[in-house]
Amino acid sequence: TGMSVADYLEHYDATWTALMQNQDQCPLQEYGERSVLTTWTISYEQVKSRDPLAAQLLDLWAFLYHGDVWAELV
């Protein structure tokens, strides 16, 4: 992505703080540190900023089916 490790860690901390502000809406309440959610959110937001239609497609797939996405579709 061209982002330095220091910038990523700063972005990670900011994302973590934002997620914790919406803690009651967090889909992974039972997951202790929620590091997976934070990392996923950062990745999703990066996709969304580069290609909003790709993010909408991910949203649609998540809505329609909770399992793996077929490799052929990607």
C-alpha positions as a Markdown table, in Angstrom:
| # | Residue | x | y | z |
|---|---|---|---|---|
| 1 | Thr | 0.0 | 0.0 | 0.0 |
| 2 | Gly | 3.0 | 2.3 | 0.3 |
| 3 | Met | 2.3 | 2.9 | 4.0 |
| 4 | Ser | 5.2 | 2.8 | 6.4 |
| 5 | Val | 5.0 | 0.6 | 9.5 |
| 6 | Ala | 4.9 | 3.6 | 11.7 |
| 7 | Asp | 2.0 | 5.1 | 9.8 |
| 8 | Tyr | 0.2 | 1.8 | 9.8 |
| 9 | Leu | 0.5 | 1.4 | 13.6 |
| 10 | Glu | -0.8 | 5.0 | 14.0 |
| 11 | His | -3.7 | 4.2 | 11.7 |
| 12 | Tyr | -4.3 | 0.9 | 13.6 |
| 13 | Asp | -4.5 | 2.7 | 16.9 |
| 14 | Ala | -6.9 | 5.3 | 15.5 |
| 15 | Thr | -9.1 | 2.6 | 14.0 |
| 16 | Trp | -9.0 | 0.7 | 17.3 |
| 17 | Thr | -10.2 | 3.8 | 19.1 |
| 18 | Ala | -13.0 | 4.4 | 16.7 |
| 19 | Leu | -14.2 | 0.8 | 16.9 |
| 20 | Met | -14.2 | 1.0 | 20.7 |
| 21 | Gln | -16.3 | 4.1 | 20.6 |
| 22 | Asn | -18.9 | 1.9 | 18.8 |
| 23 | Gln | -18.3 | -1.1 | 21.0 |
| 24 | Asp | -22.0 | -2.0 | 21.4 |
| 25 | Gln | -22.3 | -2.3 | 17.6 |
| 26 | Cys | -19.2 | -4.5 | 17.3 |
| 27 | Pro | -20.0 | -7.9 | 15.7 |
| 28 | Leu | -17.1 | -9.6 | 17.5 |
| 29 | Gln | -17.9 | -8.7 | 21.1 |
| 30 | Glu | -16.6 | -12.0 | 22.4 |
| 31 | Tyr | -13.3 | -11.7 | 20.7 |
| 32 | Gly | -10.8 | -10.4 | 23.3 |
| 33 | Glu | -8.4 | -7.9 | 21.7 |
| 34 | Arg | -10.5 | -7.6 | 18.5 |
| 35 | Ser | -7.2 | -7.3 | 16.5 |
| 36 | Val | -8.8 | -9.3 | 13.6 |
| 37 | Leu | -11.7 | -6.8 | 13.4 |
| 38 | Thr | -9.3 | -3.8 | 13.5 |
| 39 | Thr | -7.1 | -5.3 | 10.8 |
| 40 | Trp | -10.1 | -6.2 | 8.6 |
| 41 | Thr | -11.7 | -2.8 | 9.0 |
| 42 | Ile | -8.4 | -1.1 | 7.9 |
| 43 | Ser | -8.2 | -3.4 | 4.9 |
| 44 | Tyr | -11.9 | -2.8 | 4.0 |
| 45 | Glu | -11.6 | 1.0 | 4.3 |
| 46 | Gln | -8.5 | 0.8 | 2.0 |
| 47 | Val | -10.5 | -1.1 | -0.6 |
| 48 | Lys | -13.4 | 1.3 | -0.2 |
| 49 | Ser | -11.2 | 4.4 | -0.7 |
| 50 | Arg | -9.6 | 2.9 | -3.8 |
| 51 | Asp | -12.7 | 1.4 | -5.4 |
| 52 | Pro | -16.1 | 2.1 | -3.8 |
| 53 | Leu | -17.8 | -0.4 | -6.2 |
| 54 | Ala | -15.5 | -3.2 | -5.1 |
| 55 | Ala | -16.4 | -2.4 | -1.5 |
| 56 | Gln | -20.1 | -2.5 | -2.4 |
| 57 | Leu | -19.5 | -5.9 | -4.0 |
| 58 | Leu | -17.9 | -7.2 | -0.8 |
| 59 | Asp | -20.9 | -5.9 | 1.1 |
| 60 | Leu | -23.3 | -7.7 | -1.2 |
| 61 | Trp | -21.3 | -11.0 | -1.0 |
| 62 | Ala | -21.3 | -10.7 | 2.8 |
| 63 | Phe | -25.0 | -10.1 | 2.8 |
| 64 | Leu | -25.8 | -13.0 | 0.4 |
| 65 | Tyr | -23.5 | -15.7 | 1.8 |
| 66 | His | -21.3 | -15.8 | 4.9 |
| 67 | Gly | -18.8 | -18.4 | 3.5 |
| 68 | Asp | -15.9 | -18.2 | 1.1 |
| 69 | Val | -16.1 | -16.2 | -2.1 |
| 70 | Trp | -15.5 | -18.3 | -5.2 |
| 71 | Ala | -12.0 | -17.6 | -6.6 |
| 72 | Glu | -13.5 | -17.5 | -10.1 |
| 73 | Leu | -15.6 | -14.5 | -9.2 |
| 74 | Val | -12.6 | -12.5 | -8.1 |
